[in-house]
């Protein structure tokens, strides 16, 4: 296995979707529902942003 096998547009798209989609879903669900306060929504998005 070499790096040319994984440095492709296909793998870039797969990683972008699998890492970005959960953050997007959490953001939409968090900001559109009154389950958590705005402060905790912000904290959750900041933590996810730091991880990803």
FENURUR-V870999 format. One record per residue. RES is the residue in one small letter. PSI is psi in whole degrees, 0 to 359 (none if undefined). BURIAL is 1 if it has 24 or more other C-alpha atoms within 12 Angstrom, else 0. Layout:
# FENURUR-V870999
RES/PSI/BURIAL ; RES/PSI/BURIAL
This chain:
# FENURUR-V870999
x/132/0 ; x/170/0 ; x/337/0 ; x/335/0 ; x/327/0 ; x/348/0 ; x/68/0 ; x/166/0 ; x/323/0 ; x/311/0 ; x/326/0 ; x/316/0 ; x/319/0 ; x/314/0 ; x/320/0 ; x/316/0 ; x/314/0 ; x/332/0 ; x/329/0 ; x/330/0 ; x/316/0 ; x/324/0 ; x/318/1 ; x/316/0 ; x/317/0 ; x/320/1 ; x/314/1 ; x/315/0 ; x/322/0 ; x/319/0 ; x/344/0 ; x/351/0 ; x/149/0 ; x/26/0 ; x/313/0 ; x/158/0 ; x/166/0 ; x/325/0 ; x/313/0 ; x/330/0 ; x/316/0 ; x/317/0 ; x/316/0 ; x/317/0 ; x/324/1 ; x/319/0 ; x/315/0 ; x/321/0 ; x/323/0 ; x/325/0 ; x/314/0 ; x/none/0
